[in-house]
Amino acid sequence: MHKILSFLALFTVLASSGLPAVAQIKEGHSSHITVNGVQRYFMVGKSPVQNIEVTNRSKRVFELNTVVEERLNPGGGKLGEEVQYKDMEDSFLFAPKRFRLKPGETRRVRMVRSAPHDDKEHAYRVAFMPTKEGLDAESKNAQKEGIEMGVQMVLSTGMLVLVSPRNVKEKLTYERDAEGVTFTNEGTVAIDMRKRLSYCYNAVDGENKCMGLPPKRIYPGKSWKLEIDGNIPLEYYYSVYEKLGKNSPVNIKPAF
């Protein structure tokens, strides 16, 4: 799974110093708390219920709480634009919402979309975070036993959850010039440009050449420019929501 599909919640727990915990979102590949799918979709007309397998891969016991935040500016957060999130716990119901996980234990959590689909797509991040109460209790127990915990970090895998609008429209357009190709999402749902490790083509000199093509998610109303020489023919694949295994091709001729 490539990086744009992954979220990790990073918790820096200053247990022995008595300083408050600091939480932030960080990309990564390994974590103590994992889920069986970092990207999920709620499509209009489909089931509003999904099951999540949450696993504790550490040697510690964790008290976990489910946190839901909506990204208010999907596709933003670059070129000086601040990424904005808002707490949206009322958008989903979880059973259980708070629970305890022993080392190596897996717990099934049911996630239910409680709000109706509206006129826009919504992007959420969902994370299973260790509770402050649980971390404080762990620190106090360690101190009673004379154990110096020092700085502790807990990595917890989160999920990207996309909820479709009532009207699902898939439309990807592009414009090409000598410097590259600009893709624009003119539809109502996010489009994933699929990563290609080795894309091979016949160059103008007749030689067969290969290159990699990066992955990119383009949200509705957003554009993305791929910098590529204008004389290179291009074949990209993209997918939308549950059609992730059914990639659609887009063939782009050289600009000259």
C-alpha positions as CSV (number, residue, x, y, z in Angstrom):
1,M,0.0,0.0,0.0
2,H,1.6,3.3,-1.0
3,K,2.0,6.2,1.3
4,I,-0.9,8.3,0.3
5,L,-3.2,5.6,1.6
6,S,-1.5,5.4,5.0
7,F,-2.0,7.3,8.2
8,L,-0.2,6.7,11.5
9,A,-1.0,8.5,14.7
10,L,2.2,9.1,16.7
11,F,2.0,9.6,20.4
12,T,5.0,10.8,22.4
13,V,4.4,9.9,26.0
14,L,6.6,11.7,28.4
15,A,5.7,9.3,31.2
16,S,8.4,9.8,33.8
17,S,8.9,13.5,33.4
18,G,5.2,14.4,34.1
19,L,5.0,16.5,30.9
20,P,1.8,16.3,28.9
21,A,1.5,13.8,26.0
22,V,1.9,15.2,22.5
23,A,-0.1,13.7,19.6
24,Q,0.5,14.2,15.9
25,I,-0.2,12.4,12.6
26,K,2.8,10.8,10.9
27,E,3.2,8.6,7.8
28,G,4.9,5.3,8.3
29,H,4.8,1.5,7.8
30,S,5.0,-0.2,11.2
31,S,3.0,0.4,14.4
32,H,2.0,-1.1,17.7
33,I,-1.7,-0.9,17.0
34,T,-2.8,-2.0,13.5
35,V,-6.0,-2.3,11.5
36,N,-6.9,-4.6,8.6
37,G,-7.4,-1.9,6.1
38,V,-6.1,1.7,6.0
39,Q,-8.5,2.9,3.3
40,R,-12.3,2.4,3.5
41,Y,-15.3,3.7,1.5
42,F,-18.9,4.3,2.3
43,M,-20.8,4.4,-1.1
44,V,-24.3,5.7,-1.5
45,G,-26.7,2.7,-1.8
46,K,-24.2,0.3,-0.1
47,S,-24.1,-1.0,3.4
48,P,-23.5,1.7,6.1
49,V,-21.7,-1.0,8.3
50,Q,-18.1,-2.1,8.2
51,N,-16.1,-4.3,10.5
52,I,-12.5,-3.4,11.6
53,E,-10.0,-5.8,13.0
54,V,-7.8,-3.9,15.6
55,T,-4.6,-5.7,16.7
56,N,-2.2,-4.9,19.5
57,R,1.3,-5.9,18.2
58,S,3.2,-4.6,21.2
59,K,4.1,-6.2,24.5
60,R,2.0,-3.6,26.4
61,V,-1.6,-3.5,27.4
62,F,-3.5,-0.5,25.9
63,E,-6.8,1.2,26.7
64,L,-7.9,2.5,23.3
65,N,-10.4,5.2,22.3
66,T,-11.7,5.8,18.8
67,V,-11.1,9.3,17.4
68,V,-12.8,10.6,14.2
69,E,-11.8,13.8,12.4
70,E,-13.0,15.2,9.1
71,R,-10.5,16.8,6.8
72,L,-12.0,20.2,5.9
73,N,-9.8,20.9,2.9
74,P,-9.2,17.6,1.1
75,G,-6.3,17.9,-1.3
76,G,-4.9,20.9,0.6
77,G,-2.0,21.1,3.1
78,K,0.7,21.9,0.6
79,L,2.3,25.1,-0.7
80,G,1.7,26.8,2.6
81,E,-1.9,25.7,3.0
82,E,-2.6,24.4,6.5
83,V,-4.3,21.0,6.8
84,Q,-7.5,21.5,8.7
85,Y,-9.4,18.9,10.7
86,K,-12.5,19.0,12.7
87,D,-13.7,16.5,15.4
88,M,-16.7,14.6,13.9
89,E,-17.4,11.8,16.3
90,D,-21.2,12.1,15.6
91,S,-20.6,11.0,11.9
92,F,-20.0,7.4,12.9
93,L,-21.0,4.9,15.6
94,F,-18.5,2.4,16.9
95,A,-19.1,-0.7,18.9
96,P,-17.1,-0.8,21.1
97,K,-15.8,2.8,21.0
98,R,-13.4,2.3,24.0
99,F,-11.8,-1.0,24.7
100,R,-8.8,-2.7,26.2
101,L,-6.3,-4.7,24.1
102,K,-3.8,-7.2,25.6
103,P,-0.5,-8.0,23.8
104,G,-1.2,-10.0,20.6
105,E,-5.0,-9.6,21.0
106,T,-7.3,-8.6,18.1
107,R,-10.7,-7.0,18.6
108,R,-13.4,-6.6,16.1
109,V,-14.9,-3.1,16.0
110,R,-18.1,-2.3,14.1
111,M,-18.2,1.0,12.4
112,V,-21.6,2.4,11.3
113,R,-22.1,5.5,9.2
114,S,-24.8,7.4,11.2
115,A,-25.1,10.6,9.0
116,P,-26.9,10.5,5.7
117,H,-25.1,11.1,2.4
118,D,-25.3,14.7,1.2
119,D,-24.2,16.8,-1.8
120,K,-20.4,16.5,-1.2
121,E,-17.8,13.9,-0.6
122,H,-16.4,13.7,2.9
123,A,-12.9,12.6,3.9
124,Y,-12.2,11.4,7.5
125,R,-9.4,9.9,9.4
126,V,-10.2,7.4,12.1
127,A,-7.6,6.3,14.7
128,F,-7.6,4.0,17.7
129,M,-5.6,6.1,20.3
130,P,-4.3,5.0,23.7
131,T,-6.2,6.9,26.3
132,K,-4.5,9.4,28.6
133,E,-6.0,7.6,31.6
134,G,-4.5,4.3,30.5
135,L,-1.1,5.8,29.9
136,D,-1.1,7.6,33.2
137,A,-2.1,4.4,35.0
138,E,0.8,2.5,33.3
139,S,3.2,5.2,34.3
140,K,2.1,5.2,38.0
141,N,2.3,1.4,38.1
142,A,5.8,1.5,36.7
143,Q,6.8,4.1,39.3
144,K,5.4,2.0,42.1
145,E,7.6,-0.9,41.0
146,G,10.6,1.4,40.7
147,I,10.8,1.2,36.9
148,E,12.0,4.3,35.0
149,M,10.0,4.4,31.8
150,G,11.6,7.4,30.2
151,V,10.3,8.6,26.9
152,Q,7.8,6.2,25.3
153,M,6.4,6.3,21.8
154,V,3.3,4.5,20.6
155,L,2.4,4.1,16.9
156,S,-1.2,3.5,16.0
157,T,-2.4,2.8,12.5
158,G,-5.3,5.0,11.4
159,M,-7.6,4.9,8.5
160,L,-8.7,7.2,5.6
161,V,-12.5,6.9,5.3
162,L,-14.2,8.4,2.2
163,V,-17.9,8.9,2.1
164,S,-19.5,9.5,-1.3
165,P,-22.1,12.2,-2.1
166,R,-25.6,11.3,-3.2
167,N,-24.7,12.0,-6.8
168,V,-21.5,10.0,-7.8
169,K,-19.9,11.4,-10.9
170,E,-16.5,10.1,-12.1
171,K,-14.7,12.5,-14.5
172,L,-11.0,12.9,-15.0
173,T,-9.7,15.4,-17.6
174,Y,-6.2,16.4,-18.6
175,E,-4.2,19.0,-20.5
176,R,-0.7,18.5,-21.8
177,D,2.1,20.9,-22.7
178,A,5.9,20.7,-23.1
179,E,6.5,20.6,-19.3
180,G,4.0,17.9,-18.3
181,V,0.4,16.8,-17.9
182,T,-2.2,18.5,-15.6
183,F,-4.9,16.2,-14.4
184,T,-8.2,17.7,-13.1
185,N,-10.9,15.9,-11.2
186,E,-14.2,17.4,-12.5
187,G,-16.3,14.7,-10.8
188,T,-17.7,14.4,-7.3
189,V,-15.5,11.7,-5.8
190,A,-11.8,11.3,-5.3
191,I,-9.7,9.7,-8.0
192,D,-6.6,7.6,-7.3
193,M,-3.8,7.8,-9.9
194,R,-2.2,4.4,-9.6
195,K,1.5,3.9,-9.0
196,R,3.5,2.2,-11.7
197,L,6.9,0.9,-10.8
198,S,8.0,0.4,-14.3
199,Y,6.2,2.1,-17.2
200,C,8.0,1.4,-20.6
201,Y,7.5,3.3,-23.8
202,N,9.1,3.7,-27.2
203,A,11.1,6.9,-27.3
204,V,11.3,9.2,-30.4
205,D,14.7,7.7,-31.2
206,G,13.2,4.3,-31.3
207,E,14.8,3.1,-28.0
208,N,12.6,1.3,-25.4
209,K,12.8,3.2,-22.1
210,C,11.2,2.7,-18.7
211,M,10.3,5.0,-15.8
212,G,8.2,5.0,-12.7
213,L,4.9,6.8,-12.3
214,P,4.0,8.1,-8.9
215,P,0.6,7.6,-7.1
216,K,-1.6,10.5,-6.4
217,R,-5.1,11.1,-5.0
218,I,-7.0,13.9,-6.7
219,Y,-10.0,15.2,-4.8
220,P,-13.0,16.8,-6.5
221,G,-12.3,20.2,-8.0
222,K,-8.5,19.7,-7.5
223,S,-5.7,19.4,-10.1
224,W,-2.3,17.8,-10.1
225,K,0.5,18.3,-12.6
226,L,2.9,15.5,-13.5
227,E,6.2,16.9,-14.8
228,I,7.2,14.8,-17.8
229,D,8.8,15.6,-21.1
230,G,6.3,16.5,-23.8
231,N,7.6,13.9,-26.3
232,I,6.9,10.9,-24.0
233,P,3.7,9.0,-24.7
234,L,1.9,8.3,-21.4
235,E,-0.4,5.6,-20.2
236,Y,-1.7,6.0,-16.6
237,Y,-4.3,4.0,-14.7
238,Y,-6.8,5.4,-12.2
239,S,-9.5,4.1,-9.9
240,V,-12.4,5.3,-7.9
241,Y,-13.6,3.9,-4.5
242,E,-14.5,0.2,-4.5
243,K,-13.2,-0.1,-8.0
244,L,-9.7,-0.1,-6.7
245,G,-9.0,-3.5,-8.3
246,K,-10.5,-2.3,-11.6
247,N,-8.2,0.3,-13.0
248,S,-9.2,2.5,-15.9
249,P,-6.5,3.5,-18.4
250,V,-5.9,7.0,-19.7
251,N,-3.8,7.2,-22.8
252,I,-2.1,10.5,-23.5
253,K,-0.3,11.2,-26.8
254,P,2.9,13.3,-26.9
255,A,2.5,17.0,-26.9
256,F,4.6,17.2,-30.1
